[in-house]
Every structure is written in C-alpha cells, then in structure tokens.
Amino acid sequence: MRSSGGASARALLALLAACLVAFFQTAPVHAQEHRSRVPIVGKLTSGNQRQAFSGKVQSVDLKQKILNVNALKGMDSEIFPVRKNVHVEDVDGRKMKLTALTPGMTVLIYYNQKSGERTVKNIVVLSSGKSQEKGGPAPSS
C-alpha cells in the first residue's frame, strides 16, 4: 500500500507542476504584472539567456552557498551557487527567505549560464515536500 501512495503522490506532484506551467503561460497579463521578474518557461532559450530547472531540493549549504537539486524526471542532479540577493518566493508570489529552503521542497530555479558559470536569479517554491515526508521515503523504481 505504501508504494501505491508514493506513486500517487509523485503523480499528483507532476500534475501540479504541469498545471502551474500551463497557468503561467495562459494567465492574463494583468495577473502576471506582480510577477514581472519570473519569465514564462516556454519562452526560455539556451546560451547566455535565462534558463530554468525544476526539481527537489536535496541539500542546502548556506555556508558554502550551494543548492543541490535533483531533477523531477530522471536521475539528474544539479548544483547551483546561491547568494544572499537571490529572490525566493512561493507559487503565490509571496517572498521567502533563502533559509526557508529545506530538503524535499519542489522548486523551479531560474538562472543565467554564461561562460560556464551559473548565476541564480530567482527560485520559486512549488511545494514544501512535507506531504511526502509523512508517508516515509519514496519507493525506488
């Protein structure tokens, strides 16, 4: 029973993420005005432009200024440098502190990649990850 609960929780999380992406792409302009710094994911390009990565926070090391995030799909893990001036907000646009990021949170990270160096500009917390922690660790595939 636990394995089906973990699978349904992952499916629900994937559905939530897809709905959020669709919402940001189809919301009226007046609804997006307060989020002017958050670009639409569908219009991101590679190169020296803004890029996005979504995943679950694996670890946060504020002393080393490093955020380790596992991809939502696949086995990829990415490491992002974070600074004090990084804007962190929840899905509703409410500001959060960088110290509020904890392992298990699902995040969308907007960053610039230039000359092999990443600069994180904005982190949007999609979910707190607390619902999955209650059910225990997710079963391995």
Secondary structure by P-SEA (a helix, b strand, c coil): caaaaaaaaaaaaaaaaaaaaaaaaccccccccccccccccccccccccbbbbbbcccccccccbbbbbbbccccbbbbbbbcccbbbbcccccccccccccccbbbbbbbbbcccbbbbccccccccaaaaaaacccccc
